[in-house]
Amino acid sequence: MSTEHSDNNPNDLPDNRLELRPTTEADRTYIARLNFLTDTFGDEHGTVPAEFDEDFTFYVDDWQPERGGFIAWRGNIPAGGVWLNWGTDERHGYGHAEPGIPEIALAVEGRYKSQGIGTALLHAATELARELGAPGISLSVKDTNTRAARLYRHVGFTDIPASDAHGYSILIKRF
């Protein structure tokens, strides 16, 4: 899957195109970096929460490339990614809504924010989950991360009522 931006952004030069590539096992190290960025809200020097190691096990170690994800490339530089996590009622991440609905994790490198990459990744994850037969996708967002929450709601995610879990909301997008 490739996509080109058509706005007048000076970063949209032919050698700076945006391409979304399906994840493979070789992407696990980059997924680990993106997982760090999700926990530090993009702060390269941020402090990870106490439960980082336990979360890492679910979001990175337990992740299966064949169950879905994409890495966004701006030219030859990775710019972000999205990956699907298929939890159960017994074992799941923060954004688990219900069995059969994958939770997505998404991060965009700081230097590539506000260039439509997050939106492109969300659309790709939505289409992939549909192709895999899921009835929707879900995610969690920190209540203070208003920019991300606004994007998620803009592309069709809605709040799960009473899902506030320690300052996080669970959002779902049903197909």
DRENPA-3360 file (N, C-alpha, C; in nm, 2 decimals, always signed):
BEGIN
1 = MSTEHSDN = +0.08/-0.12/+0.00/+0.00/+0.00/+0.00/+0.09/+0.12/+0.00 ~ +0.07/+0.21/-0.09/+0.14/+0.34/-0.10/+0.04/+0.45/-0.11 ~ +0.08/+0.56/-0.06/+0.00/+0.68/-0.07/+0.08/+0.80/-0.09 ~ +0.04/+0.89/-0.16/+0.11/+1.02/-0.19/+0.03/+1.13/-0.13 ~ +0.09/+1.23/-0.07/+0.02/+1.35/-0.03/+0.00/+1.44/-0.14 ~ -0.11/+1.51/-0.15/-0.14/+1.60/-0.26/-0.15/+1.75/-0.21 ~ -0.13/+1.77/-0.08/-0.14/+1.91/-0.04/-0.01/+1.99/-0.08 ~ +0.00/+2.11/-0.05/+0.11/+2.19/-0.09/+0.22/+2.19/+0.02;
9 = NPNDLPDN = +0.24/+2.09/+0.10/+0.34/+2.08/+0.20/+0.47/+2.08/+0.14 ~ +0.57/+2.16/+0.18/+0.70/+2.15/+0.12/+0.77/+2.02/+0.14 ~ +0.73/+1.95/+0.24/+0.79/+1.81/+0.26/+0.74/+1.71/+0.16 ~ +0.64/+1.74/+0.08/+0.59/+1.65/-0.02/+0.66/+1.65/-0.15 ~ +0.79/+1.63/-0.15/+0.86/+1.62/-0.27/+0.86/+1.48/-0.32 ~ +0.89/+1.45/-0.44/+0.88/+1.31/-0.49/+0.96/+1.21/-0.41 ~ +1.08/+1.25/-0.36/+1.16/+1.16/-0.29/+1.12/+1.15/-0.14 ~ +1.02/+1.23/-0.10/+0.97/+1.23/+0.03/+0.83/+1.18/+0.04;
17 = RLELRPTT = +0.79/+1.09/-0.05/+0.66/+1.03/-0.05/+0.63/+0.95/+0.07 ~ +0.51/+0.93/+0.11/+0.47/+0.85/+0.22/+0.43/+0.71/+0.16 ~ +0.49/+0.61/+0.22/+0.46/+0.47/+0.18/+0.43/+0.39/+0.31 ~ +0.32/+0.32/+0.31/+0.28/+0.23/+0.42/+0.32/+0.09/+0.38 ~ +0.41/+0.02/+0.45/+0.45/-0.11/+0.42/+0.39/-0.21/+0.53 ~ +0.34/-0.32/+0.49/+0.29/-0.42/+0.60/+0.41/-0.46/+0.68 ~ +0.38/-0.48/+0.81/+0.48/-0.52/+0.91/+0.53/-0.67/+0.88 ~ +0.65/-0.69/+0.92/+0.71/-0.82/+0.92/+0.78/-0.84/+1.05;
25 = EADRTYIA = +0.83/-0.96/+1.07/+0.91/-0.99/+1.20/+1.03/-0.90/+1.21 ~ +1.08/-0.86/+1.10/+1.20/-0.77/+1.10/+1.17/-0.63/+1.16 ~ +1.04/-0.60/+1.17/+1.00/-0.47/+1.22/+0.98/-0.47/+1.37 ~ +1.00/-0.58/+1.44/+0.98/-0.59/+1.59/+1.06/-0.49/+1.66 ~ +1.19/-0.46/+1.63/+1.27/-0.36/+1.70/+1.21/-0.22/+1.68 ~ +1.16/-0.19/+1.56/+1.10/-0.06/+1.54/+0.97/-0.05/+1.62 ~ +0.89/-0.16/+1.62/+0.77/-0.16/+1.70/+0.80/-0.13/+1.85 ~ +0.91/-0.19/+1.89/+0.96/-0.16/+2.03/+0.98/-0.01/+2.05;
33 = RLNFLTDT = +1.05/+0.05/+1.96/+1.07/+0.20/+1.97/+0.94/+0.27/+1.97 ~ +0.85/+0.23/+1.88/+0.72/+0.30/+1.87/+0.64/+0.28/+2.00 ~ +0.65/+0.16/+2.06/+0.59/+0.14/+2.19/+0.64/+0.23/+2.29 ~ +0.77/+0.25/+2.30/+0.83/+0.35/+2.39/+0.77/+0.49/+2.36 ~ +0.76/+0.53/+2.24/+0.70/+0.66/+2.21/+0.56/+0.67/+2.25 ~ +0.48/+0.56/+2.24/+0.34/+0.57/+2.29/+0.34/+0.59/+2.44 ~ +0.43/+0.53/+2.51/+0.43/+0.55/+2.66/+0.49/+0.68/+2.71 ~ +0.57/+0.74/+2.62/+0.63/+0.87/+2.66/+0.56/+0.99/+2.59;
41 = FGDEHGTV = +0.46/+0.96/+2.51/+0.38/+1.06/+2.43/+0.48/+1.13/+2.34 ~ +0.57/+1.06/+2.28/+0.66/+1.11/+2.18/+0.79/+1.18/+2.24 ~ +0.80/+1.18/+2.37/+0.92/+1.25/+2.43/+1.03/+1.15/+2.43 ~ +1.14/+1.18/+2.35/+1.25/+1.09/+2.34/+1.32/+1.07/+2.47 ~ +1.31/+1.16/+2.56/+1.38/+1.15/+2.69/+1.28/+1.13/+2.81 ~ +1.16/+1.09/+2.77/+1.05/+1.08/+2.87/+1.07/+0.96/+2.96 ~ +1.01/+0.96/+3.07/+1.01/+0.85/+3.17/+0.90/+0.76/+3.14 ~ +0.93/+0.63/+3.14/+0.83/+0.53/+3.11/+0.76/+0.50/+3.25;
49 = PAEFDEDF = +0.63/+0.46/+3.24/+0.56/+0.43/+3.36/+0.61/+0.30/+3.42 ~ +0.57/+0.28/+3.55/+0.62/+0.17/+3.62/+0.58/+0.03/+3.56 ~ +0.47/+0.03/+3.49/+0.42/-0.09/+3.43/+0.47/-0.11/+3.29 ~ +0.57/-0.04/+3.25/+0.63/-0.05/+3.11/+0.67/-0.19/+3.07 ~ +0.74/-0.26/+3.16/+0.79/-0.39/+3.12/+0.67/-0.49/+3.10 ~ +0.57/-0.48/+3.18/+0.45/-0.57/+3.16/+0.38/-0.54/+3.04 ~ +0.36/-0.41/+3.01/+0.30/-0.36/+2.89/+0.38/-0.40/+2.77 ~ +0.51/-0.39/+2.78/+0.60/-0.43/+2.66/+0.58/-0.57/+2.62;
57 = TFYVDDWQ = +0.56/-0.66/+2.72/+0.53/-0.80/+2.69/+0.41/-0.81/+2.60 ~ +0.30/-0.75/+2.63/+0.18/-0.76/+2.55/+0.19/-0.69/+2.42 ~ +0.24/-0.56/+2.42/+0.23/-0.48/+2.30/+0.35/-0.52/+2.20 ~ +0.46/-0.57/+2.25/+0.57/-0.60/+2.16/+0.60/-0.75/+2.15 ~ +0.63/-0.81/+2.27/+0.67/-0.95/+2.27/+0.56/-1.04/+2.21 ~ +0.43/-1.02/+2.25/+0.32/-1.10/+2.21/+0.27/-1.06/+2.07 ~ +0.31/-0.95/+2.02/+0.27/-0.91/+1.89/+0.31/-1.01/+1.78 ~ +0.21/-1.03/+1.69/+0.24/-1.13/+1.58/+0.23/-1.05/+1.45;
65 = PERGGFIA = +0.33/-1.04/+1.37/+0.33/-0.96/+1.25/+0.22/-1.00/+1.15 ~ +0.19/-1.13/+1.14/+0.08/-1.18/+1.05/-0.06/-1.13/+1.09 ~ -0.07/-1.08/+1.21/-0.20/-1.03/+1.26/-0.22/-0.89/+1.23 ~ -0.12/-0.82/+1.18/-0.14/-0.69/+1.12/-0.06/-0.57/+1.17 ~ -0.03/-0.49/+1.08/+0.03/-0.36/+1.11/+0.10/-0.30/+0.99 ~ +0.14/-0.18/+1.00/+0.21/-0.10/+0.89/+0.31/-0.01/+0.95 ~ +0.42/+0.00/+0.88/+0.52/+0.10/+0.91/+0.51/+0.21/+0.80 ~ +0.51/+0.33/+0.84/+0.50/+0.44/+0.75/+0.65/+0.49/+0.72;
73 = WRGNIPAG = +0.67/+0.50/+0.59/+0.81/+0.55/+0.54/+0.79/+0.68/+0.47 ~ +0.87/+0.77/+0.51/+0.88/+0.90/+0.44/+1.02/+0.89/+0.36 ~ +1.01/+0.86/+0.23/+1.13/+0.83/+0.16/+1.19/+0.70/+0.21 ~ +1.31/+0.71/+0.26/+1.38/+0.59/+0.31/+1.39/+0.60/+0.47 ~ +1.31/+0.68/+0.53/+1.32/+0.69/+0.67/+1.18/+0.65/+0.74 ~ +1.19/+0.56/+0.84/+1.06/+0.52/+0.90/+1.01/+0.64/+0.98 ~ +0.88/+0.67/+0.96/+0.81/+0.78/+1.02/+0.71/+0.75/+1.13 ~ +0.68/+0.63/+1.14/+0.58/+0.59/+1.24/+0.52/+0.45/+1.21;
81 = GVWLNWGT = +0.42/+0.41/+1.28/+0.36/+0.28/+1.26/+0.24/+0.26/+1.34 ~ +0.17/+0.15/+1.30/+0.05/+0.11/+1.37/+0.05/-0.04/+1.37 ~ +0.01/-0.10/+1.48/+0.01/-0.25/+1.48/-0.12/-0.29/+1.56 ~ -0.17/-0.41/+1.52/-0.29/-0.46/+1.58/-0.26/-0.56/+1.69 ~ -0.32/-0.55/+1.80/-0.30/-0.64/+1.91/-0.44/-0.71/+1.94 ~ -0.44/-0.84/+1.94/-0.56/-0.92/+1.95/-0.57/-0.98/+2.09 ~ -0.63/-0.90/+2.18/-0.64/-0.94/+2.32/-0.76/-1.03/+2.35 ~ -0.76/-1.08/+2.47/-0.87/-1.16/+2.52/-0.92/-1.09/+2.65;
89 = DERHGYGH = -1.03/-1.14/+2.70/-1.08/-1.09/+2.82/-0.98/-1.11/+2.94 ~ -0.90/-1.22/+2.93/-0.81/-1.25/+3.03/-0.67/-1.18/+3.01 ~ -0.63/-1.15/+2.89/-0.50/-1.09/+2.86/-0.52/-0.98/+2.75 ~ -0.50/-0.86/+2.79/-0.52/-0.75/+2.69/-0.45/-0.62/+2.73 ~ -0.45/-0.53/+2.64/-0.39/-0.40/+2.67/-0.50/-0.30/+2.72 ~ -0.46/-0.17/+2.73/-0.54/-0.07/+2.78/-0.66/-0.04/+2.70 ~ -0.65/-0.06/+2.57/-0.76/-0.02/+2.48/-0.85/-0.14/+2.44 ~ -0.85/-0.25/+2.51/-0.93/-0.36/+2.48/-1.08/-0.33/+2.50;
97 = AEPGIPEI = -1.16/-0.35/+2.40/-1.30/-0.33/+2.40/-1.38/-0.45/+2.42 ~ -1.35/-0.56/+2.34/-1.42/-0.68/+2.35/-1.35/-0.79/+2.27 ~ -1.37/-0.91/+2.29/-1.30/-1.02/+2.21/-1.34/-1.00/+2.07 ~ -1.24/-1.03/+1.98/-1.26/-1.02/+1.84/-1.24/-0.88/+1.78 ~ -1.22/-0.78/+1.86/-1.19/-0.65/+1.81/-1.05/-0.62/+1.85 ~ -0.96/-0.60/+1.75/-0.82/-0.57/+1.78/-0.80/-0.43/+1.84 ~ -0.71/-0.42/+1.93/-0.67/-0.29/+1.98/-0.55/-0.25/+1.89 ~ -0.55/-0.12/+1.85/-0.44/-0.07/+1.78/-0.35/+0.01/+1.87;
105 = ALAVEGRY = -0.22/+0.01/+1.83/-0.12/+0.09/+1.90/-0.06/+0.17/+1.78 ~ -0.04/+0.30/+1.80/+0.01/+0.39/+1.69/+0.10/+0.49/+1.75 ~ +0.21/+0.52/+1.67/+0.30/+0.63/+1.71/+0.36/+0.69/+1.58 ~ +0.38/+0.82/+1.58/+0.44/+0.89/+1.47/+0.57/+0.96/+1.53 ~ +0.68/+0.95/+1.46/+0.80/+1.01/+1.50/+0.78/+1.16/+1.51 ~ +0.83/+1.23/+1.61/+0.81/+1.37/+1.63/+0.83/+1.46/+1.51 ~ +0.94/+1.43/+1.44/+0.97/+1.52/+1.32/+0.87/+1.51/+1.21 ~ +0.78/+1.41/+1.22/+0.68/+1.39/+1.11/+0.54/+1.41/+1.16;
113 = KSQGIGTA = +0.52/+1.47/+1.27/+0.38/+1.50/+1.32/+0.32/+1.61/+1.23 ~ +0.19/+1.61/+1.22/+0.11/+1.71/+1.15/+0.14/+1.70/+1.00 ~ +0.17/+1.58/+0.95/+0.19/+1.56/+0.81/+0.09/+1.45/+0.75 ~ -0.01/+1.42/+0.83/-0.11/+1.32/+0.78/-0.08/+1.18/+0.80 ~ +0.04/+1.15/+0.86/+0.08/+1.01/+0.88/-0.01/+0.94/+0.97 ~ -0.04/+0.99/+1.08/-0.13/+0.93/+1.18/-0.26/+0.89/+1.12 ~ -0.32/+0.98/+1.04/-0.45/+0.96/+0.97/-0.43/+0.85/+0.87 ~ -0.33/+0.85/+0.79/-0.30/+0.74/+0.69/-0.29/+0.61/+0.76;
121 = LLHAATEL = -0.22/+0.60/+0.87/-0.20/+0.48/+0.95/-0.34/+0.43/+1.01 ~ -0.42/+0.52/+1.06/-0.55/+0.48/+1.11/-0.64/+0.42/+1.00 ~ -0.64/+0.49/+0.89/-0.72/+0.43/+0.77/-0.67/+0.30/+0.73 ~ -0.54/+0.28/+0.72/-0.48/+0.15/+0.68/-0.52/+0.04/+0.79 ~ -0.51/+0.07/+0.92/-0.54/-0.02/+1.02/-0.69/-0.06/+1.01 ~ -0.77/+0.04/+0.99/-0.92/+0.01/+0.98/-0.94/-0.09/+0.86 ~ -0.89/-0.06/+0.75/-0.91/-0.15/+0.63/-0.85/-0.29/+0.66 ~ -0.74/-0.30/+0.72/-0.68/-0.43/+0.75/-0.77/-0.51/+0.84;
129 = ARELGAPG = -0.82/-0.44/+0.95/-0.90/-0.51/+1.05/-1.03/-0.56/+0.98 ~ -1.09/-0.48/+0.89/-1.20/-0.52/+0.81/-1.17/-0.65/+0.73 ~ -1.06/-0.64/+0.66/-1.02/-0.76/+0.58/-1.00/-0.88/+0.66 ~ -0.95/-0.87/+0.78/-0.93/-0.98/+0.87/-1.06/-1.03/+0.94 ~ -1.17/-0.96/+0.91/-1.30/-1.00/+0.96/-1.34/-0.95/+1.10 ~ -1.26/-0.85/+1.15/-1.30/-0.79/+1.28/-1.42/-0.70/+1.26 ~ -1.50/-0.69/+1.36/-1.62/-0.60/+1.35/-1.59/-0.45/+1.39 ~ -1.46/-0.43/+1.42/-1.42/-0.29/+1.46/-1.28/-0.29/+1.51;
137 = ISLSVKDT = -1.23/-0.18/+1.55/-1.10/-0.16/+1.62/-1.12/-0.07/+1.74 ~ -1.02/-0.08/+1.83/-1.03/+0.00/+1.95/-0.89/+0.05/+1.99 ~ -0.89/+0.14/+2.08/-0.76/+0.20/+2.13/-0.78/+0.27/+2.26 ~ -0.67/+0.30/+2.32/-0.69/+0.39/+2.44/-0.61/+0.52/+2.42 ~ -0.66/+0.62/+2.48/-0.59/+0.75/+2.47/-0.59/+0.82/+2.61 ~ -0.48/+0.87/+2.64/-0.47/+0.95/+2.77/-0.56/+1.07/+2.76 ~ -0.64/+1.10/+2.86/-0.73/+1.21/+2.86/-0.66/+1.35/+2.83 ~ -0.54/+1.36/+2.87/-0.46/+1.48/+2.85/-0.41/+1.49/+2.71;
145 = NTRAARLY = -0.41/+1.39/+2.63/-0.36/+1.39/+2.49/-0.48/+1.43/+2.40 ~ -0.51/+1.55/+2.41/-0.63/+1.60/+2.34/-0.61/+1.60/+2.19 ~ -0.49/+1.63/+2.14/-0.46/+1.63/+2.00/-0.49/+1.49/+1.94 ~ -0.44/+1.38/+2.00/-0.47/+1.25/+1.95/-0.61/+1.21/+1.96 ~ -0.68/+1.24/+2.07/-0.82/+1.21/+2.09/-0.90/+1.28/+1.98 ~ -0.87/+1.40/+1.95/-0.94/+1.48/+1.85/-0.93/+1.40/+1.71 ~ -0.81/+1.36/+1.68/-0.79/+1.29/+1.55/-0.87/+1.16/+1.55 ~ -0.86/+1.08/+1.66/-0.94/+0.95/+1.66/-1.09/+0.97/+1.64;
153 = RHVGFTDI = -1.14/+1.07/+1.71/-1.28/+1.10/+1.70/-1.32/+1.15/+1.56 ~ -1.23/+1.23/+1.50/-1.25/+1.28/+1.36/-1.26/+1.17/+1.26 ~ -1.18/+1.06/+1.28/-1.19/+0.95/+1.18/-1.29/+0.84/+1.22 ~ -1.37/+0.87/+1.32/-1.49/+0.78/+1.35/-1.48/+0.70/+1.47 ~ -1.39/+0.72/+1.56/-1.39/+0.65/+1.69/-1.49/+0.72/+1.78 ~ -1.55/+0.64/+1.87/-1.64/+0.69/+1.97/-1.60/+0.64/+2.10 ~ -1.64/+0.71/+2.21/-1.60/+0.67/+2.34/-1.69/+0.55/+2.39 ~ -1.63/+0.45/+2.46/-1.70/+0.35/+2.52/-1.74/+0.41/+2.66;
161 = PASDAHGY = -1.87/+0.41/+2.68/-1.92/+0.47/+2.81/-1.85/+0.42/+2.93 ~ -1.82/+0.50/+3.03/-1.77/+0.46/+3.15/-1.64/+0.39/+3.14 ~ -1.56/+0.42/+3.04/-1.43/+0.35/+3.01/-1.31/+0.42/+3.07 ~ -1.33/+0.52/+3.15/-1.22/+0.59/+3.21/-1.14/+0.50/+3.30 ~ -1.02/+0.47/+3.26/-0.94/+0.39/+3.34/-0.81/+0.46/+3.38 ~ -0.81/+0.53/+3.49/-0.69/+0.60/+3.54/-0.64/+0.70/+3.44 ~ -0.74/+0.78/+3.40/-0.70/+0.90/+3.31/-0.69/+0.86/+3.16 ~ -0.74/+0.74/+3.12/-0.74/+0.70/+2.98/-0.88/+0.67/+2.94;
169 = SILIKRF = -0.91/+0.69/+2.82/-1.04/+0.66/+2.76/-1.02/+0.55/+2.66 ~ -1.12/+0.46/+2.65/-1.12/+0.36/+2.55/-1.21/+0.40/+2.44 ~ -1.16/+0.40/+2.31/-1.24/+0.45/+2.20/-1.25/+0.33/+2.11 ~ -1.36/+0.32/+2.03/-1.39/+0.21/+1.94/-1.44/+0.27/+1.81 ~ -1.41/+0.20/+1.70/-1.46/+0.23/+1.57/-1.52/+0.10/+1.52 ~ -1.65/+0.10/+1.51/-1.72/-0.02/+1.46/-1.74/-0.01/+1.31 ~ -1.74/-0.13/+1.24/-1.76/-0.13/+1.09/-1.90/-0.17/+1.06;
% end
